[in-house]
Structures are given as structure tokens and as C-alpha cells.
Amino acid sequence: MVEAKYRTKVSSKGQIVIPREIREKHGYRRGSELIITALDENRILLERVPKLSEIFGFMGDAEAAKTLLTERKREVSAEKERKKELER
């Protein structure tokens, strides 16, 4: 299946408009974060930054946040221990 091609221009501020059809199809909304990768001098790749709930799947936002905080506490604790080891 060949995707439709659209034409747009870069504004004086370096902005481009993503056509409505593409925004709606892929769920790009105001504030959506995208990763831009230059593939070569003529092509770029746009990727949506996934939400935490998508990364953690069934766990949902609250459970994902709780898991991330717990992991971060472990990392901070391990870093403190490493610093103590180095000071000895």
C-alpha cells in the first residue's frame, strides 16, 4: 500500500504543518512529542514519543508511575552506596 504524499513548506520559524489527515490517523495532537531523525539530505523520519501507559501496556499510568518511582529510588540508593565505597 502506497501512502499519500503531501506538500508543505517550512515557515520562517522553521515550522512545518503535518496535514490533518496524517495527524488524525496517527493521533498527533497539540503537545504531542515527536522524535525527528534525519535519514539523509532529502528525508526525515518522524516518530511519536510513546506515553508511559503505552510503554508499560496493561499497567496503566498510575502503576507505571509507581514502578518508575520505585526504580528511581533504587538507583539513587545504589549511587549513594557507590559514593560511600569510593570515599573509603
C-alpha angles and dihedrals in degrees: 000000000000116000118227115258123227132196123222138160133231111245125226086263093054094255128138130196117237105215115254093241091058094043092052095043093051100033098246106164135170107296095021110148118229134188114221119203123184106224095182138325092292104036138057130183122221118201126179114235104239120239118244090249089057092049093049093037113193095017094079130209099296096047092044092052091049091050092049092049091049091050091047091052089053091051093050091048092049091049091052090051091051091051091051090051091052093049092056 
